[in-house]
Amino acid sequence: MIRLKIEEFLALLKENLGMYLSPEESELLEDAKKKNSVIIKGLKSEESFDVYLTGHIDFETVRMFYEITRKLEDFGVKVYHPAMVVLGSKEKGIFEFNIERKSRILLVVTDTASFGTSVDVGFFTHRKLSGEDVKIIYCYTGPSYEFEEIKKHPSSVYIDYFTDDVEDALKKVLELLGKPSL
């Protein structure tokens, strides 16, 4: 499957948000839009995903999500994360909801508590409570005192695995999927 390069994703995102584009970013747009459309069609046609990767994604953390995806894909894991495509907010919400329904594991990697991440965890928790065999791995890389508080939250009983280390989270994903470890 083709992928957007980080630079292409950021150029598309900036255009979508009405932000200033450098001349270099503007040059990327035409090809990036074509790739984005092809990727969207491909993702819509997938029947299932092993991992829905989410967290606080911004201009600084997007590279980490691409690296995590690459590492998991090297082991044959089918991954989706929100920085793979750019869509309008309503369309993206529906698009991602449909992908979440097809995913077996929610992998949250974040350094901050965010509304979007909470929604994803809530959706997977609902699926668990409905009897689906899904797993939630929560990797919190923010301050350690916040990590301890998150683990004490009443809804944390639905989290299958907590860690503060990204590599540990990836190992757990591979273990749950019966794949060789890193």
N, C-alpha and C positions, 0 to 999 in steps of 0.2 A: 504494500500500500504506500502511496506517496504521502509525504508529510510536508507541512509548511516549515520552512526554516524559521528560526526565532525572529529574525529580522523581518521576514514576510508577515508573520503573525502580528508583530508590533506595529508595522505599517498599516495593516488592515484595521487593527484595533484603534489606532490613532485616527484613521479616517472615519471609522464608525462613530467615534466619540467627538468628532469635529475638532480635533487637535491639529496643531501645526505639523506639517510633514516636511522634512528636509528634502533637498533635491534627490538625494540617494534613495530615500524612502519612496518618494513619488515615482521613481523609475521602477521600483519593485511592484507597484500596485497592480498593473494589468495582469502580469503572470501570476501574482499571488491570488488575485480574485478567481482566476481560472482554476488554480490548484485548490483553492478553498471550496469551490463548487463541486469539484470531483471528489474531494475528501468527504464532504457532507453526504453526497450520494452513496459513497462507499460505506460510510458509517451507518446510514439509515438501512442499508441492506443487510447488515450483520445480524445474525440471529441471536448471538450472545457475546458477552464480554466477561473475562475473568475478573477484571479489576476496574472499578470506577475510582479514579484518583482525584482527590479534591483537597482543598485547603485555601489558605489566603494567597491568591495568585495576584501579583502585581508586577510592575515593570522590573523590579529587582529579583523576584523569586521565580519568574517564568522559566529561566534557564534550569533551575533545579527540577522543575516538573518534566522538562524535556529529558534531563539526564536520568531521572527515576524511570520514566517510560522506556527509554533505551535499554537500561539495565534489565528491566523485567521482560521486555520483548526479546532480549538475547536468550532468555530461557523459555521462549515460546509462549509467554503470557500475553493475552489479548487485553490491552489497556486503553481506556479512554480518560482524558482529562480535559477540563474546560478551555485550556489554551491550545487545543488542536484545531479549532475552527473559530471563525468570527461570524456571528449572526446578530440581528436585532434582538433586543432583550426579550420580548415576548416569544418570538420564534425560537430563540436559544433555550428559553425555559422549557418549552414543550419538547424540543429536540433532546435536551438533557434528561428530562423526565423519562422519555422513552428508552434512553440508553441505561439509565439507572435501573429500570425495571428488568433489563436483560443482564445485569451484572451480578456476580456471585459475591464479590468482596468489595466493601467500601474501605479504601485506604485514605485516611485523612492525614495530611502532613501540613502542619501549620505552626506559626510562632505567635499567633494571636487568635483569640476567640472571635468568630465572625458569624454574622447572621446566615450567610449562605451555607457555611459548613454545618451550622446547627440544623438547617433544613434538611441537608443530606443525611445527617445522622438520624434525625427524626423519621425520615422516609424509610431508611433501612431498619430502624427499630420497629416501625409499623409492620414491615415485611416479616421481621422475626416473630412478632406477636401474632401475626396471621398464619404462622406455621411454616414459612419458607425457610429453607436452609441457606441463610446468608450470614456473612461474618463482617464484623466491623473492627478495623485496626486503627487505633488513634495514636499518631505520633506527634507529640507536642514538643516543639523545639524552643519555646519561649522560656521565660524565667522559671526556675525550678519551684518557687513557691506557688506559682499559678498552676503548674503541672500537678502538684499535690492537691490543690483545691479542686481541679477538674476531676481527679480520680475519686474525690469524696462526694461529688454531685450524685443525687439519688438516681438519675437516669444512667449513671455510669455502669450500673449492673448489666446493661445491655451491650456494653463494649466487650468484645472478645479478648482484646489485647491492647494494653497501654505500653507505650515506650516513649523515651525522649531521644531516641537515636534512629536516624533514617535507615542506616544499614540493618539494624535490628528489625525494623518494620518490614523491610524487603525480604529478609530471611523468613520472617513469619508468614508473609504472603506465599512465598515459594513452598514453605512447609505445608500450609493449608491446601495448596494446589497439588501436593505430591510431586513437586519438582526438585531437582538437585539444588543445593544451597549455593550461595555466592562463594 
